[in-house]
């Protein structure tokens, strides 16, 4: 039996976890969807750096998709 493809939500689970870690490591205390835009950009930069250090290539449009999955209105 052929395995089912993962849903985008499952594919972005490691990135959502990385967002939570970045929020914590940056000393931010609110939920990701409540962050000011400048703090959200810092979190995205941290996620991108973490992925790069681990040798992962992020898909095109990952910022927008991640923002939607984290409940944000802007990427």
N, C-alpha and C positions, 0 to 999 in steps of 0.2 A: 504494500500500500504506500502510495506516495505521500510524504508529509505535506501538511498544509503550509502555505506561506504565512509568515508572521504578519500581523497587522502593523500599521504604522505606530500604534500605541506601544506595542511590544518592542518594536525596533528602536524606539526612542526612550525606552526605560533606562538604559545606562546614562543617557544624557540628562534625563530628569533627576536621576540620583546625583549626577555631577553638579547639577544646579543646586540641589539641597546642600551638598558638601561645600560648594563655593560660597553660598549665602552664609553658612555657618563660619567658614574660615575667614571670610571678610569681616566678620563681627557684626553682620546685619541681623536684626532681630525680627523683622516682619516676614510674612509669607512672600514667595517670589512674585505673585501677582500684585502685591502691594508696593513693591519697590519703586522708588523714583526712577525715571528713565536713565539718569546717569549711573545709578547703582546697578540697574539691569544690564547696562553696557559693560560694567566691570565684571559682572557675573558671567556674561557671555564670553568675554575675553578670557576669563579664568577657565571656562569649560573648553574653549578652543585650545588654550595652552596645554591643558591636561590631556586632551585627545592627542595633540601633537607629540607630547612627551611619551605617550604610550604607543605611538606609531599608527594611530587611527586617522583615516581620512574622513572628514565629515561630508555628508551628501550636500549637493546644491540645495539651497533653500532651507537649510537646517535651522537657521535662526528664526525664520518666520514660523515654521512648523513647531519648533520648540516653544515659542511664545504662545501659540494657540493652545498647545497641550498644557502649558503652565497657567492658562487662564488670563493671559495678557492680551491687550488690544493692539499693541504695536510690537514689531519685531525687536 
